Every structure is written in C-alpha cells, then in structure tokens.
Amino acid sequence: MRILIPAFVLSLSTFLHAEWPQWRGPDGQGQAGEAALAVKWSEMEGIAWRTDLPGRGWSSPVVANGQVWMTAAVETPASTEETARRLKTNTSDQPLTLLAQVELRALCVDAQSGKLLHNILLLTKKDPQWVHQLNSYASPSPVLMKSRLYCQFGTLGSACLDTATQKVVWTNEDSGLQIMHENGPGSTPVVESERMIFHMDGSDRQFVAALDTATGKLAWKTARSGEMHNNPQFKKSYGTPLVVTVNGRRQLLSTGSDWLYSYDPLSGHELWKLPYGELGFSITPRPVFHEGMLYMATGFGKGRILAVKIEGVEKPEILWKFDKGAPTQASLLIDNGLLYLASEGGVLTCVDVKVGSEVYRERLGEPFSASPMVAGGALYFPGREGTTYVLKRGREFSKVSENKLAGRQMASFAAEGGVLYIRTDKALYAVK
C-alpha cells in the first residue's frame, strides 16, 4: 500500500553515486550533514508515501540513484514437533523464533513514488538457527557501492546483487564462515579496499572475515586473539567495525568481546588490541571516532563507555570511562564535543567528550534499538515502539517534537535529498 565528511572517516569517493550507502550514512556514524530535514510528522502528517514491506527484517535502508534498498526475511515457521525437538538443544534463556525455512531477499523501493520495484531472492536456508524475538534473520544492513548491493546475513551466508540488472552476482555459504550466534545475526558489514568485511563472534568461534567484492571468495579470515571468559555465552558479540585513517594508515577498528582490535583492512593482519579491563560481551552499538579518539560501549557485563586515544600515541590507551546509561543496542552519536547515549531503558544521556562528565540526563520514555543521527540543527532518536524524539543540538536539553508512527522502529534512518526514510517493522516511510 502506498500513500501519497572529514579524512578520518570512510572515504566517500569509494561509494561514487551512493548518497546514503551504508548503515548510519556515508561516514557510518549517523552524520547527515547540514541539510534541513523534517522535524515533525505522524501517520497523517508529513508523509510523502508509505509502502508496506514483505517479510521481516531490521536492516536499515540504503539509498542511491532514486532507489531505496533493504533486506528482508520471508519465514516459514517450524512445526510444533520440530520446535519442541530443537528447543531441547537451545542454550539461550531468551524468547526465540524457530523456522523450517527462511528466504533472504533484497527489496527495492522507488524513492520518488514509493512503489516496490524489486523483491529478489538471494539465499534460502532450511532449519536456520533460532533468533531472539528482538532480532531478525535480516538485521545486518547492506552496503551499496558502484551499483552493487553487498549483503551479509551472519552464519546464513553472504550475497552480492547488481542493482542495475537485478541479477545475483555471487553468493557465499562457506561452512568455514559459520558460527553459533545464539541470538541470530546482528553484525553489519563494511566495504573497504575491495573487501566486504564482517564480524563473526559466536559462542563457539570468534573471528573477522573478508570476502573479495568481485568474486565473493574468502580474502582473509583472522581469529580473535584476546583471551576471553571461559563461559561461551560471554564470548559472543554483534558489533560492526569502523574503518578510519589513523596516523596516515587505514585501520579497521573492531569491537569484540572483552577486547578492542585494529586490523589492516586489506590483509586482515592484526595491528594491535586493547583489553577493556573488565567483562564486556554481546556488543551491538557501533563506536564513533573523532579527533583521534574512539568512543565505544562495552555491551553487557559492566556496560560502560570507553574513550580510547588512538591517534598520536605509540600505544592506544583508555583515557576515561563512563558507567551510567551505556546503551546495549543503539549506537553512539557524537556532535560538537558531546556524546549521546540512548539506552534500552529509554534514558538519554549527554556526555562531554573531553573529560567524560555528564552534561544532562533525561528519560524519553521508550527503549532504543535503532541508532540516532544528527542533521541540520536537530538530533533524531528513534524509539523502539515507533516514537522518534527530535532534540535541538547543544548542551541544554531541548525537545523539538515527538513523532509517532504505527509499528516498531528497529532500523536506523536514512536521509537523502531532504527526505527521511524510516523503516518500521511493517512499512517504509518517506518523510519530508
């Protein structure tokens, strides 16, 4: 249904014509530039179009050449007998979804009209691992580069689609790249130096891998080298790496359980690693990098924010820690020397990045799973239950609006041409 960046971040030139090529935008950190976007909308106001989407998926939209791309999973539930059998081997204590089969698909929507243009089968899996009810089989977001859509579905496999011809270029279902996620796939890939790079941090095995973007064949695979807790449940994570330039060299900064790593994106060679100094696992938030500093959340365990100095030092070091309101799902957002934390408890915390001190803390009312963004003069925080909180930028808490849509917001926003693209669990909206 339809109803009418700086040198230290990802190199924008590699994406050519892609306006919003990956999760969290061109730099991967939720920065949408100075363009003025809508600050007020609802189901009846400010909506250019709304399009129902088939299947289920939390992947965030990517935009290029007048098209919006996402992934989705079409699920066939397991029988009652099969569900009972497989639950006997379940090691998770969380609510789960069990399937007999899942089809992993790429969806394309026309950015102007909202028409669903393409629904393309990429991979089919029988008896897939269970997923947590807050997760989906299509949670990792795709990357759009040079008319290629690169998709990664964790242990279910990877695929590359030619967006001009709608043909699948390659797939990779290598058994050597499979792990036990425990809660389903969650790590989004990055594309750098003709490599599609992704985390594979399971309860059984933990490594980072890269596929050749032209062929889909394994380019490198590097095991996590840091010592972790003996409990397998404390070894899993769901983080997404960030590629930056540090001391003149491209580095893949990678948050694994208990350790921050740096790798060479081309070869996978480990450059260095830094322990958190305490238990940290099931990491989902993506870190942010600014002026030689990396700011990251340690996930579950102590649940802290670490400020790590990386540039201009012989050895990376933790300068400060902040242990209030660290998010476990939503990524961090940095703006004008302020770090924003949107927690699963519905609390927003603003921290001064220079000293690691609290600037303000406010309860907004909804848990946060999707990641925030900044655009023009406003900050956007999408709540899980469908309310987006828009705030003014600055050191004083100032709410501009609360905007409610029908459905859950698990995907992060995309912004292009003055339009906000918002994916809920039911539909894609164009807000302007």
C-alpha positions as CSV (number, residue, x, y, z in Angstrom):
1,M,0.0,0.0,0.0
2,R,1.3,3.4,-0.9
3,I,0.2,6.8,0.4
4,L,0.9,9.9,-1.4
5,I,32.8,14.3,5.7
6,P,36.4,14.5,7.2
7,A,39.6,12.5,6.3
8,F,39.4,10.2,9.3
9,V,36.1,8.6,8.3
10,L,35.2,6.2,5.5
11,S,36.3,7.5,2.1
12,L,33.2,8.8,0.4
13,S,34.8,8.6,-3.1
14,T,34.7,4.8,-2.9
15,F,30.9,4.9,-2.9
16,L,30.7,7.0,-6.1
17,H,27.0,7.8,-6.7
18,A,25.6,6.4,-3.4
19,E,24.0,9.2,-1.3
20,W,23.4,7.0,1.8
21,P,25.5,4.0,1.0
22,Q,25.5,2.1,4.3
23,W,24.2,1.9,7.8
24,R,24.4,5.3,9.6
25,G,25.3,7.1,6.4
26,P,28.4,8.0,4.4
27,D,30.8,8.0,7.4
28,G,29.0,5.2,9.3
29,Q,28.5,7.4,12.3
30,G,25.0,8.9,11.9
31,Q,26.1,12.2,10.4
32,A,23.6,13.6,7.8
33,G,25.2,16.9,7.2
34,E,23.6,20.4,7.4
35,A,20.6,19.7,5.2
36,A,17.3,20.6,7.0
37,L,15.1,17.5,7.4
38,A,11.6,17.2,8.7
39,V,11.2,17.6,12.5
40,K,7.5,16.9,12.8
41,W,5.5,14.0,11.3
42,S,2.8,11.4,12.1
43,E,0.8,8.8,10.2
44,M,-1.4,11.7,8.9
45,E,1.2,14.5,8.6
46,G,4.4,15.0,6.7
47,I,4.4,11.6,4.9
48,A,5.2,11.7,1.2
49,W,4.4,8.0,0.9
50,R,4.1,4.8,2.9
51,T,4.8,1.3,1.4
52,D,4.1,-2.0,3.1
53,L,7.1,-4.3,3.0
54,P,7.0,-8.1,2.6
55,G,8.8,-10.4,5.1
56,R,10.6,-9.3,8.2
57,G,13.9,-7.5,8.8
58,W,15.6,-4.8,10.8
59,S,18.2,-3.9,8.2
60,S,18.4,-0.1,7.6
61,P,17.7,1.4,4.2
62,V,20.5,2.5,1.8
63,V,19.8,5.0,-1.0
64,A,21.3,5.7,-4.4
65,N,20.1,6.8,-7.8
66,G,16.5,7.3,-6.8
67,Q,16.2,3.8,-5.2
68,V,15.9,2.6,-1.6
69,W,17.3,-0.8,-0.9
70,M,16.8,-3.1,2.2
71,T,16.9,-6.8,3.0
72,A,14.1,-8.9,4.4
73,A,13.4,-12.5,5.5
74,V,10.4,-14.5,4.4
75,E,9.9,-17.1,7.2
76,T,8.3,-20.5,7.2
77,P,7.6,-21.5,10.8
78,A,8.8,-24.8,12.1
79,S,6.2,-27.4,13.1
80,T,5.2,-27.9,16.7
81,E,7.1,-31.2,16.8
82,E,10.2,-29.7,15.3
83,T,10.1,-26.7,17.6
84,A,9.9,-29.0,20.6
85,R,12.9,-31.1,19.3
86,R,15.1,-28.1,18.6
87,L,14.3,-26.3,21.9
88,K,15.9,-29.2,23.7
89,T,19.3,-28.1,22.3
90,N,18.6,-24.4,23.0
91,T,21.3,-22.8,25.1
92,S,19.6,-19.4,25.3
93,D,17.2,-18.3,28.1
94,Q,15.5,-15.7,25.9
95,P,12.3,-15.9,23.8
96,L,13.2,-17.4,20.4
97,T,11.9,-17.7,16.8
98,L,12.3,-21.1,15.2
99,L,11.8,-21.7,11.5
100,A,11.6,-24.6,9.0
101,Q,13.0,-22.3,6.2
102,V,13.9,-18.7,5.6
103,E,14.2,-16.9,2.3
104,L,16.6,-13.9,2.4
105,R,15.6,-11.2,0.0
106,A,16.7,-7.8,-1.3
107,L,13.9,-5.2,-1.6
108,C,14.0,-2.1,-3.7
109,V,11.5,0.9,-3.4
110,D,11.3,3.8,-5.8
111,A,12.4,6.9,-3.8
112,Q,10.0,9.2,-5.7
113,S,6.8,7.2,-5.7
114,G,7.2,4.6,-3.0
115,K,6.5,1.8,-5.5
116,L,8.0,-1.6,-4.6
117,L,10.2,-2.2,-7.6
118,H,12.0,-5.4,-6.8
119,N,11.8,-8.3,-4.4
120,I,14.8,-10.5,-5.2
121,L,15.7,-13.9,-3.7
122,L,19.3,-14.0,-2.5
123,L,19.6,-17.1,-0.3
124,T,17.4,-19.9,1.0
125,K,18.1,-21.7,4.3
126,K,16.4,-24.7,5.8
127,D,16.3,-25.2,9.6
128,P,18.2,-21.9,10.4
129,Q,19.4,-21.1,13.8
130,W,16.9,-19.5,16.2
131,V,16.8,-15.8,16.6
132,H,15.9,-13.7,19.6
133,Q,12.5,-12.1,19.3
134,L,14.1,-8.6,19.3
135,N,16.2,-9.7,16.3
136,S,15.5,-10.9,12.8
137,Y,17.2,-13.0,10.1
138,A,17.8,-9.8,8.1
139,S,19.1,-7.4,10.7
140,P,22.6,-6.7,9.2
141,S,22.3,-3.7,6.8
142,P,23.5,-3.9,3.2
143,V,26.2,-1.7,1.7
144,L,25.6,0.0,-1.7
145,M,28.6,0.7,-3.8
146,K,29.2,1.1,-7.6
147,S,25.8,-0.4,-8.4
148,R,26.4,-3.4,-6.2
149,L,24.4,-4.3,-3.1
150,Y,26.6,-6.3,-0.6
151,C,24.5,-8.3,1.8
152,Q,25.7,-10.3,4.8
153,F,23.4,-12.5,7.0
154,G,25.9,-13.8,9.5
155,T,26.1,-17.6,9.6
156,L,23.4,-17.8,6.9
157,G,25.8,-16.5,4.2
158,S,26.6,-13.5,2.0
159,A,25.4,-12.3,-1.4
160,C,26.1,-9.5,-3.9
161,L,23.4,-8.1,-6.2
162,D,23.8,-6.0,-9.3
163,T,21.3,-3.2,-8.7
164,A,21.2,-2.2,-12.4
165,T,20.3,-5.7,-13.7
166,Q,18.8,-7.1,-10.5
167,K,21.0,-10.2,-11.0
168,V,22.7,-12.0,-8.1
169,V,26.5,-11.7,-8.9
170,W,27.7,-14.1,-6.3
171,T,26.8,-15.9,-3.1
172,N,29.0,-17.4,-0.3
173,E,27.7,-20.1,2.0
174,D,31.1,-21.4,3.1
175,S,30.8,-23.7,6.1
176,G,34.1,-22.3,7.4
177,L,32.3,-18.9,7.9
178,Q,29.6,-20.3,10.1
179,I,29.2,-19.8,13.9
180,M,26.6,-20.2,16.6
181,H,25.2,-16.7,17.1
182,E,22.9,-17.7,19.9
183,N,20.5,-14.8,19.2
184,G,20.7,-14.6,15.4
185,P,22.9,-12.4,13.1
186,G,23.5,-8.8,14.0
187,S,26.8,-7.5,12.6
188,T,26.6,-5.3,9.6
189,P,29.5,-5.5,7.0
190,V,31.7,-2.7,5.7
191,V,33.3,-2.4,2.3
192,E,36.9,-1.2,2.0
193,S,39.8,-1.9,-0.3
194,E,37.7,-4.3,-2.5
195,R,36.8,-6.3,0.6
196,M,33.5,-6.9,2.3
197,I,34.5,-7.2,5.9
198,F,32.3,-8.5,8.8
199,H,32.5,-9.8,12.4
200,M,31.7,-13.4,13.2
201,D,31.7,-13.5,17.0
202,G,29.8,-16.6,18.2
203,S,29.7,-18.6,21.4
204,D,31.8,-21.3,19.7
205,R,34.2,-19.4,17.4
206,Q,35.2,-15.7,17.1
207,F,36.9,-14.2,14.0
208,V,36.8,-11.4,11.5
209,A,36.4,-12.2,7.8
210,A,36.7,-10.5,4.4
211,L,35.3,-11.5,1.0
212,D,36.6,-10.3,-2.3
213,T,33.9,-7.9,-3.6
214,A,34.3,-9.1,-7.2
215,T,34.0,-12.9,-6.6
216,G,32.7,-13.4,-3.1
217,K,35.6,-15.7,-2.3
218,L,37.3,-15.6,1.1
219,A,40.1,-13.0,1.0
220,W,41.2,-13.3,4.7
221,K,40.0,-14.7,8.0
222,T,41.6,-13.6,11.3
223,A,40.8,-15.3,14.6
224,R,40.3,-13.1,17.7
225,S,43.5,-13.4,19.7
226,G,42.5,-11.9,23.0
227,E,41.8,-14.2,26.0
228,M,38.1,-14.2,27.0
229,H,35.9,-15.6,29.7
230,N,35.5,-19.4,29.8
231,N,31.7,-19.2,29.6
232,P,30.8,-19.4,25.8
233,Q,27.9,-17.0,26.4
234,F,30.4,-14.3,27.3
235,K,32.3,-14.7,24.0
236,K,29.5,-13.8,21.6
237,S,29.1,-10.3,20.1
238,Y,27.2,-8.5,17.4
239,G,29.3,-5.4,16.6
240,T,30.1,-3.6,13.4
241,P,33.6,-2.4,12.6
242,L,34.5,1.1,11.6
243,V,37.3,1.9,9.0
244,V,39.2,5.1,9.8
245,T,42.5,6.7,9.0
246,V,44.9,6.7,12.0
247,N,48.4,8.2,11.8
248,G,48.1,8.1,8.0
249,R,47.1,4.5,7.8
250,R,43.7,2.9,7.1
251,Q,42.6,0.7,10.1
252,L,39.6,-1.5,10.8
253,L,38.6,-0.7,14.4
254,S,36.7,-3.7,15.7
255,T,34.9,-4.2,19.0
256,G,34.9,-7.9,20.1
257,S,34.0,-9.4,23.5
258,D,36.5,-8.0,26.1
259,W,38.9,-6.5,23.5
260,L,39.1,-3.7,21.0
261,Y,41.1,-4.7,17.9
262,S,42.7,-3.0,15.0
263,Y,43.2,-4.8,11.7
264,D,44.6,-4.0,8.3
265,P,41.5,-4.0,6.0
266,L,43.3,-5.4,3.0
267,S,45.2,-8.3,4.6
268,G,43.4,-8.9,7.9
269,H,46.6,-8.6,9.8
270,E,46.1,-7.7,13.5
271,L,47.8,-4.3,14.2
272,W,47.0,-4.1,17.9
273,K,44.5,-4.9,20.6
274,L,43.4,-3.3,23.8
275,P,41.6,-5.0,26.7
276,Y,38.5,-3.3,28.3
277,G,39.8,-4.3,31.7
278,E,36.5,-5.9,32.6
279,L,33.9,-8.2,31.2
280,G,32.2,-6.8,28.0
281,F,30.2,-9.0,25.6
282,S,27.1,-9.1,23.3
283,I,28.3,-5.8,21.9
284,T,25.9,-4.3,19.4
285,P,26.4,-0.5,19.4
286,R,28.8,0.8,16.7
287,P,31.6,3.0,18.0
288,V,32.3,6.6,16.8
289,F,35.7,8.1,16.0
290,H,36.5,11.8,16.3
291,E,39.8,13.8,16.5
292,G,41.9,10.7,17.2
293,M,39.6,9.3,19.8
294,L,37.3,6.2,19.7
295,Y,34.2,6.2,21.9
296,M,32.6,2.8,22.4
297,A,30.1,0.8,24.5
298,T,31.3,-2.4,26.1
299,G,27.9,-4.1,25.8
300,F,26.7,-6.4,28.6
301,G,28.7,-7.1,31.8
302,K,29.8,-3.7,33.3
303,G,28.1,-1.8,30.5
304,R,30.4,1.2,30.2
305,I,31.5,3.8,27.7
306,L,35.3,3.9,27.0
307,A,37.1,6.8,25.5
308,V,40.2,5.4,23.7
309,K,43.0,7.6,22.4
310,I,44.3,6.1,19.2
311,E,46.0,8.7,17.1
312,G,49.2,10.4,18.1
313,V,50.3,7.8,20.6
314,E,52.6,4.8,20.4
315,K,50.0,2.5,22.1
316,P,46.3,3.1,22.3
317,E,45.0,3.9,25.8
318,I,41.8,4.3,27.7
319,L,41.5,8.0,28.8
320,W,38.2,7.8,30.7
321,K,35.3,5.5,31.4
322,F,31.7,6.4,31.9
323,D,29.4,3.9,33.6
324,K,25.9,5.5,33.5
325,G,23.3,4.8,30.8
326,A,25.6,2.9,28.4
327,P,23.4,1.6,25.5
328,T,23.3,-2.1,24.7
329,Q,21.7,-1.8,21.3
330,A,21.6,1.8,19.9
331,S,24.9,3.1,18.6
332,L,26.6,6.2,19.9
333,L,26.3,9.7,18.4
334,I,28.9,12.5,18.6
335,D,28.2,16.1,17.9
336,N,30.1,19.3,18.8
337,G,32.1,17.7,21.6
338,L,29.1,15.9,23.0
339,L,28.5,12.2,23.1
340,Y,24.8,11.0,23.2
341,L,23.8,7.6,24.7
342,A,20.3,6.3,24.1
343,S,19.7,3.3,26.4
344,E,17.4,0.3,26.3
345,G,15.8,1.8,29.4
346,G,14.6,4.8,27.5
347,V,17.1,7.2,29.0
348,L,19.1,9.7,27.0
349,T,22.5,10.8,28.5
350,C,24.7,13.6,27.1
351,V,28.4,13.4,28.0
352,D,31.2,15.9,27.5
353,V,33.8,14.0,25.4
354,K,36.8,16.0,26.7
355,V,36.5,14.8,30.3
356,G,33.8,12.1,30.3
357,S,31.4,14.1,32.5
358,E,27.6,14.1,32.4
359,V,26.1,17.2,30.8
360,Y,22.5,16.1,31.2
361,R,20.3,13.1,31.5
362,E,16.6,12.8,30.5
363,R,14.1,10.0,30.4
364,L,12.4,10.0,27.0
365,G,10.0,7.1,27.5
366,E,10.8,4.3,25.0
367,P,13.6,1.8,24.8
368,F,16.1,2.4,22.0
369,S,17.3,-0.2,19.5
370,A,17.8,1.9,16.3
371,S,20.7,4.3,16.2
372,P,20.4,8.1,16.4
373,M,21.5,10.6,13.8
374,V,22.2,14.4,13.5
375,A,21.1,16.5,10.6
376,G,20.9,20.3,10.3
377,G,20.1,21.8,13.6
378,A,18.5,18.6,15.1
379,L,19.2,15.3,16.7
380,Y,17.0,12.3,15.9
381,F,16.4,9.4,18.4
382,P,14.1,6.7,17.0
383,G,12.3,4.8,19.9
384,R,11.6,1.1,19.6
385,E,7.9,1.5,19.9
386,G,7.6,4.0,17.0
387,T,8.2,7.4,18.6
388,T,11.1,9.5,17.3
389,Y,12.3,12.2,19.6
390,V,13.8,15.2,17.9
391,L,16.0,17.5,20.0
392,K,17.9,20.7,19.4
393,R,21.7,20.4,19.2
394,G,23.6,21.8,22.1
395,R,24.4,21.4,25.8
396,E,20.9,22.2,27.0
397,F,18.2,19.5,26.7
398,S,15.5,21.0,24.4
399,K,12.9,18.8,22.8
400,V,11.5,19.9,19.4
401,S,8.9,17.2,18.9
402,E,7.7,13.6,19.5
403,N,6.7,11.8,16.3
404,K,4.7,8.6,16.4
405,L,4.3,6.0,13.6
406,A,2.4,2.7,13.8
407,G,4.9,-0.1,14.3
408,R,8.3,-0.8,15.9
409,Q,11.4,1.1,14.8
410,M,14.4,-1.4,14.9
411,A,16.1,0.0,11.8
412,S,18.1,3.3,11.7
413,F,17.1,6.2,9.4
414,A,18.5,7.1,6.0
415,A,18.5,10.6,4.7
416,E,18.9,11.8,1.1
417,G,17.7,14.8,-0.9
418,G,16.0,16.4,2.1
419,V,13.9,13.2,2.7
420,L,14.0,10.9,5.8
421,Y,13.5,7.3,5.0
422,I,12.1,5.4,8.1
423,R,11.6,1.7,8.1
424,T,9.3,0.2,10.7
425,D,8.6,-3.5,11.2
426,K,5.7,-3.1,8.7
427,A,6.5,-0.4,6.2
428,L,8.9,2.1,4.7
429,Y,8.0,5.8,5.0
430,A,9.3,8.8,3.1
431,V,9.1,11.9,5.4
432,K,9.6,15.4,4.1
